[in-house]
Amino acid sequence: SALGTSLVLFSLNSKLDLFYSPSEMLAADIKPGYRIKLGGMVEIGSIQREGTTIFFVVTDFEAKVPVSFEGVAPDLFKENSGVVALGYYSDGLFVAEQIFAKHDENYMPPELARQEPK
C-alpha cells in the first residue's frame, strides 16, 4: 500500500534525527555524503581557523573525528564544550553544514557525560 511505502521511506529518512557519538559514527556503515548529526565534546587545543573555515575535533573520550565548518560559529562554541554538528563524513573528515554548541554537556548522552574526564 502507499501508506506502508510512505512509512518505510519516512523511517529510512529519519536517520537524520539520529545522534552519533564519534565512536558510534566510526563503527557504523554510513555512506559517504549521507547527512547525520555528530555529537560530542570539542577537543581541547583542536580549534583552528583558516579564513572563514573552522577546523576542530569532536571526541567522546574514546574516538576522535576531525570536523570542518565554513561560517560563523555559535557564541558558545569553544574547546571542552558540547557540540552537535549536522553534516556528512567523507574521506576522514566530517564536513559540518551547521554546528550547535552548549556551554556544558547538555548535548551529551548520559553515558558520554559520565566518561568525561574530571
DONUNU-753337 format. One record per atom (N, C-alpha, C): residue number from 1; atom name; y, x, z. Coordinates in nm, 2 decimals. Atoms other than C-alpha are relative to their C-alpha. Layout:
<pts>
   nr  atom   north    east      up
  NUM    CA       Y       X       Z
...
</pts>
This chain:
<pts>
   nr  atom   north    east      up
    1     N   -0.12    0.08    0.00
    1    CA    0.00    0.00    0.00
    1     C    0.13    0.09    0.00
    2     N   -0.13   -0.07    0.01
    2    CA    0.36    0.10   -0.05
    2     C    0.05    0.04    0.14
    3     N   -0.05   -0.03   -0.14
    3    CA    0.43    0.08    0.33
    3     C   -0.08    0.12    0.05
    4     N    0.08   -0.11   -0.04
    4    CA    0.14    0.31    0.40
    4     C    0.04    0.13   -0.06
    5     N   -0.05   -0.12    0.07
    5    CA    0.26    0.56    0.15
    5     C    0.14    0.05    0.06
    6     N   -0.13   -0.03   -0.06
    6    CA    0.61    0.54    0.29
    6     C   -0.01    0.07    0.14
    7     N    0.03   -0.06   -0.13
    7    CA    0.48    0.61    0.64
    7     C   -0.05    0.14    0.00
    8     N    0.05   -0.13    0.02
    8    CA    0.29    0.91    0.52
    8     C    0.11    0.10   -0.04
    9     N   -0.11   -0.09    0.04
    9    CA    0.59    1.05    0.34
    9     C    0.10    0.02    0.11
   10     N   -0.10   -0.02   -0.11
   10    CA    0.81    0.99    0.64
   10     C   -0.06    0.10    0.10
   11     N    0.05   -0.09   -0.10
   11    CA    0.57    1.17    0.87
   11     C   -0.01    0.14   -0.05
   12     N   -0.01   -0.13    0.06
   12    CA    0.55    1.46    0.63
   12     C    0.14    0.06    0.01
   13     N   -0.14   -0.05    0.00
   13    CA    0.93    1.49    0.62
   13     C    0.05    0.02    0.14
   14     N   -0.04   -0.01   -0.14
   14    CA    0.95    1.46    1.00
   14     C   -0.02    0.14    0.06
   15     N    0.01   -0.14   -0.05
   15    CA    0.86    1.83    1.03
   15     C    0.14    0.06    0.02
   16     N   -0.13   -0.05   -0.02
   16    CA    1.23    1.89    1.00
   16     C    0.05   -0.02    0.15
   17     N   -0.04    0.02   -0.14
   17    CA    1.26    1.75    1.36
   17     C   -0.08    0.09    0.09
   18     N    0.08   -0.09   -0.09
   18    CA    1.00    2.00    1.49
   18     C    0.09    0.12    0.04
   19     N   -0.07   -0.12   -0.06
   19    CA    1.14    2.28    1.71
   19     C   -0.10    0.11    0.01
   20     N    0.09   -0.11   -0.01
   20    CA    0.96    2.61    1.66
   20     C    0.06    0.11    0.09
   21     N   -0.04   -0.12   -0.06
   21    CA    0.99    2.90    1.90
   21     C   -0.04    0.11   -0.10
   22     N    0.04   -0.11    0.09
   22    CA    0.97    3.24    1.73
   22     C   -0.15    0.02   -0.01
   23     N    0.15   -0.02    0.01
   23    CA    0.60    3.28    1.83
   23     C   -0.07   -0.11   -0.08
   24     N    0.06    0.11    0.07
   24    CA    0.52    2.93    1.70
   24     C    0.02    0.01   -0.15
   25     N   -0.04   -0.01    0.14
   25    CA    0.71    2.98    1.38
   25     C   -0.08    0.11   -0.08
   26     N    0.07   -0.11    0.07
   26    CA    0.54    3.32    1.30
   26     C   -0.15   -0.03   -0.01
   27     N    0.14    0.04    0.00
   27    CA    0.20    3.17    1.38
   27     C   -0.03   -0.11   -0.10
   28     N    0.02    0.12    0.08
   28    CA    0.25    2.86    1.17
   28     C    0.00    0.04   -0.15
   29     N    0.00   -0.02    0.14
   29    CA    0.18    2.83    0.80
   29     C    0.11   -0.08   -0.07
   30     N   -0.12    0.07    0.05
   30    CA    0.53    2.74    0.69
   30     C    0.03    0.06   -0.14
   31     N   -0.03   -0.04    0.13
   31    CA    0.60    2.75    0.32
   31     C    0.14    0.06   -0.01
   32     N   -0.13   -0.06    0.02
   32    CA    0.89    2.98    0.22
   32     C    0.10   -0.10   -0.05
   33     N   -0.10    0.10    0.04
   33    CA    1.21    2.77    0.18
   33     C   -0.01   -0.13    0.07
   34     N    0.02    0.12   -0.07
   34    CA    1.08    2.49    0.40
   34     C    0.09   -0.01    0.12
   35     N   -0.10    0.00   -0.11
   35    CA    1.36    2.38    0.64
   35     C   -0.07   -0.04    0.13
   36     N    0.04    0.02   -0.14
   36    CA    1.28    2.39    1.01
   36     C    0.11    0.03    0.10
   37     N   -0.09   -0.04   -0.11
   37    CA    1.45    2.43    1.34
   37     C   -0.07    0.11    0.08
   38     N    0.05   -0.12   -0.07
   38    CA    1.40    2.77    1.51
   38     C    0.09    0.00    0.13
   39     N   -0.08    0.00   -0.13
   39    CA    1.50    2.78    1.88
   39     C   -0.05    0.11    0.09
   40     N    0.03   -0.11   -0.10
   40    CA    1.51    3.05    2.15
   40     C    0.13    0.05    0.06
   41     N   -0.12   -0.06   -0.05
   41    CA    1.75    3.29    2.30
   41     C    0.05    0.11   -0.09
   42     N   -0.06   -0.10    0.08
   42    CA    1.99    3.52    2.12
   42     C   -0.02    0.13    0.08
   43     N    0.03   -0.12   -0.06
   43    CA    1.86    3.87    2.20
   43     C    0.12    0.08    0.03
   44     N   -0.12   -0.09   -0.04
   44    CA    2.10    4.10    2.39
   44     C    0.01    0.12   -0.10
   45     N   -0.02   -0.11    0.09
   45    CA    2.25    4.36    2.16
   45     C   -0.03   -0.03   -0.15
   46     N    0.05    0.02    0.14
   46    CA    2.14    4.19    1.84
   46     C    0.11   -0.06   -0.09
   47     N   -0.10    0.06    0.09
   47    CA    2.46    4.02    1.71
   47     C    0.08    0.11   -0.07
   48     N   -0.08   -0.09    0.09
   48    CA    2.62    4.20    1.41
   48     C    0.07   -0.09   -0.10
   49     N   -0.08    0.07    0.09
   49    CA    2.89    4.07    1.19
   49     C    0.03    0.08   -0.12
   50     N   -0.04   -0.06    0.13
   50    CA    2.94    4.16    0.82
   50     C    0.08   -0.10   -0.08
   51     N   -0.08    0.10    0.07
   51    CA    3.23    3.97    0.67
   51     C   -0.02   -0.13    0.07
   52     N    0.01    0.14   -0.06
   52    CA    3.16    3.60    0.72
   52     C   -0.15   -0.02    0.04
   53     N    0.14    0.02   -0.03
   53    CA    2.78    3.66    0.78
   53     C   -0.02    0.06    0.14
   54     N    0.04   -0.04   -0.13
   54    CA    2.64    3.69    1.13
   54     C   -0.15    0.02    0.00
   55     N    0.15   -0.03   -0.02
   55    CA    2.30    3.86    1.19
   55     C   -0.03    0.01    0.15
   56     N    0.04   -0.01   -0.14
   56    CA    2.12    3.82    1.52
   56     C   -0.15   -0.02    0.01
   57     N    0.14    0.01   -0.02
   57    CA    1.77    3.80    1.66
   57     C   -0.02   -0.11    0.10
   58     N    0.04    0.11   -0.09
   58    CA    1.62    3.49    1.82
   58     C   -0.14    0.04    0.06
   59     N    0.12   -0.04   -0.07
   59    CA    1.35    3.56    2.08
   59     C   -0.05   -0.11    0.10
   60     N    0.06    0.09   -0.11
   60    CA    1.11    3.36    2.31
   60     C   -0.06    0.09    0.10
   61     N    0.04   -0.10   -0.09
   61    CA    1.05    3.68    2.50
   61     C   -0.15    0.05   -0.02
   62     N    0.13   -0.05    0.04
   62    CA    0.72    3.73    2.32
   62     C    0.01    0.05   -0.15
   63     N   -0.02   -0.03    0.14
   63    CA    0.82    3.73    1.95
   63     C    0.15    0.00   -0.03
   64     N   -0.15    0.00    0.04
   64    CA    1.15    3.80    1.77
   64     C    0.01   -0.03   -0.15
   65     N   -0.03    0.04    0.13
   65    CA    1.29    3.66    1.45
   65     C    0.14    0.03   -0.04
   66     N   -0.14   -0.03    0.05
   66    CA    1.59    3.81    1.26
   66     C    0.05   -0.12   -0.07
   67     N   -0.07    0.12    0.05
   67    CA    1.84    3.54    1.16
   67     C    0.13    0.05   -0.07
   68     N   -0.14   -0.02    0.06
   68    CA    2.14    3.54    0.92
   68     C    0.06   -0.14   -0.01
   69     N   -0.08    0.12    0.01
   69    CA    2.41    3.28    0.92
   69     C    0.14    0.03   -0.06
   70     N   -0.13   -0.01    0.06
   70    CA    2.71    3.25    0.70
   70     C    0.09   -0.11    0.04
   71     N   -0.10    0.10   -0.05
   71    CA    3.01    3.08    0.86
   71     C    0.05    0.03    0.13
   72     N   -0.06   -0.02   -0.14
   72    CA    3.18    3.03    1.19
   72     C   -0.10   -0.05    0.10
   73     N    0.09    0.03   -0.11
   73    CA    2.96    3.04    1.49
   73     C    0.06   -0.09    0.10
   74     N   -0.05    0.08   -0.10
   74    CA    2.99    2.78    1.76
   74     C    0.07    0.08    0.12
   75     N   -0.07   -0.07   -0.11
   75    CA    3.22    2.88    2.06
   75     C   -0.10    0.05    0.10
   76     N    0.09   -0.04   -0.10
   76    CA    2.92    2.90    2.29
   76     C   -0.11    0.10   -0.05
   77     N    0.10   -0.09    0.06
   77    CA    2.72    3.13    2.06
   77     C    0.03    0.14    0.05
   78     N   -0.01   -0.14   -0.05
   78    CA    2.66    3.46    2.24
   78     C   -0.14    0.05    0.04
   79     N    0.13   -0.06   -0.04
   79    CA    2.39    3.70    2.35
   79     C   -0.05   -0.06    0.13
   80     N    0.07    0.05   -0.12
   80    CA    2.14    3.59    2.61
   80     C    0.03   -0.14    0.02
   81     N   -0.03    0.14   -0.01
   81    CA    2.22    3.23    2.54
   81     C   -0.10   -0.08   -0.09
   82     N    0.09    0.08    0.09
   82    CA    2.01    2.94    2.39
   82     C    0.07   -0.03   -0.13
   83     N   -0.05    0.03    0.14
   83    CA    2.04    2.88    2.02
   83     C   -0.11   -0.08   -0.07
   84     N    0.09    0.07    0.09
   84    CA    1.88    2.64    1.77
   84     C    0.06    0.02   -0.14
   85     N   -0.05   -0.03    0.14
   85    CA    1.91    2.74    1.40
   85     C   -0.08   -0.10   -0.09
   86     N    0.06    0.09    0.10
   86    CA    1.84    2.49    1.12
   86     C    0.00    0.08   -0.13
   87     N    0.01   -0.08    0.13
   87    CA    1.72    2.67    0.80
   87     C   -0.14    0.02   -0.04
   88     N    0.13   -0.03    0.05
   88    CA    1.43    2.84    0.64
   88     C   -0.03    0.15    0.02
   89     N    0.05   -0.13   -0.02
   89    CA    1.22    3.15    0.68
   89     C   -0.05    0.06   -0.14
   90     N    0.04   -0.06    0.13
   90    CA    1.18    3.38    0.38
   90     C    0.01    0.15    0.01
   91     N    0.00   -0.15    0.01
   91    CA    1.08    3.75    0.34
   91     C    0.04    0.06    0.13
   92     N   -0.03   -0.07   -0.13
   92    CA    1.10    3.83    0.71
   92     C    0.14   -0.04    0.06
   93     N   -0.14    0.03   -0.05
   93    CA    1.45    3.67    0.76
   93     C    0.01   -0.15    0.01
   94     N   -0.03    0.15   -0.01
   94    CA    1.54    3.32    0.89
   94     C    0.14   -0.02   -0.04
   95     N   -0.13    0.03    0.06
   95    CA    1.83    3.20    0.68
   95     C    0.05   -0.13    0.06
   96     N   -0.05    0.13   -0.07
   96    CA    2.03    2.95    0.90
   96     C    0.11   -0.06   -0.08
   97     N   -0.11    0.08    0.07
   97    CA    2.23    2.68    0.74
   97     C    0.10   -0.05    0.11
   98     N   -0.08    0.04   -0.11
   98    CA    2.35    2.56    1.08
   98     C   -0.05    0.07    0.13
   99     N    0.05   -0.05   -0.13
   99    CA    2.34    2.70    1.43
   99     C    0.07   -0.08    0.11
  100     N   -0.05    0.07   -0.11
  100    CA    2.38    2.52    1.76
  100     C   -0.02    0.08    0.12
  101     N    0.01   -0.09   -0.11
  101    CA    2.45    2.71    2.08
  101     C    0.03   -0.07    0.13
  102     N   -0.02    0.05   -0.13
  102    CA    2.44    2.64    2.45
  102     C    0.03    0.12    0.09
  103     N   -0.03   -0.11   -0.09
  103    CA    2.57    2.85    2.74
  103     C   -0.12    0.03    0.10
  104     N    0.11   -0.03   -0.09
  104    CA    2.23    2.82    2.92
  104     C   -0.13   -0.04   -0.08
  105     N    0.12    0.03    0.07
  105    CA    1.87    2.74    2.84
  105     C   -0.03   -0.14   -0.02
  106     N    0.02    0.14    0.02
  106    CA    1.92    2.37    2.79
  106     C   -0.08   -0.03   -0.13
  107     N    0.07    0.02    0.13
  107    CA    1.79    2.40    2.43
  107     C   -0.15    0.05    0.01
  108     N    0.13   -0.06   -0.01
  108    CA    1.48    2.58    2.56
  108     C   -0.11   -0.10    0.05
  109     N    0.10    0.07   -0.05
  109    CA    1.15    2.41    2.60
  109     C   -0.04    0.05    0.14
  110     N    0.03   -0.05   -0.13
  110    CA    1.04    2.43    2.97
  110     C   -0.08    0.12    0.01
  111     N    0.09   -0.11   -0.01
  111    CA    0.76    2.67    2.91
  111     C    0.07    0.13   -0.04
  112     N   -0.07   -0.12    0.05
  112    CA    1.00    2.91    2.73
  112     C    0.10    0.04    0.11
  113     N   -0.10   -0.03   -0.11
  113    CA    1.27    2.88    3.01
  113     C   -0.07    0.07    0.11
  114     N    0.07   -0.06   -0.11
  114    CA    1.00    2.98    3.26
  114     C   -0.03    0.15   -0.03
  115     N    0.03   -0.14    0.04
  115    CA    0.93    3.30    3.06
  115     C    0.12    0.09    0.00
  116     N   -0.12   -0.09    0.00
  116    CA    1.29    3.42    3.07
  116     C    0.00    0.10    0.11
  117     N    0.00   -0.10   -0.11
  117    CA    1.32    3.75    3.25
  117     C    0.12   -0.03    0.09
  118     N   -0.10    0.02   -0.10
  118    CA    1.52    3.72    3.57
  118     C    0.07    0.13    0.03
</pts>
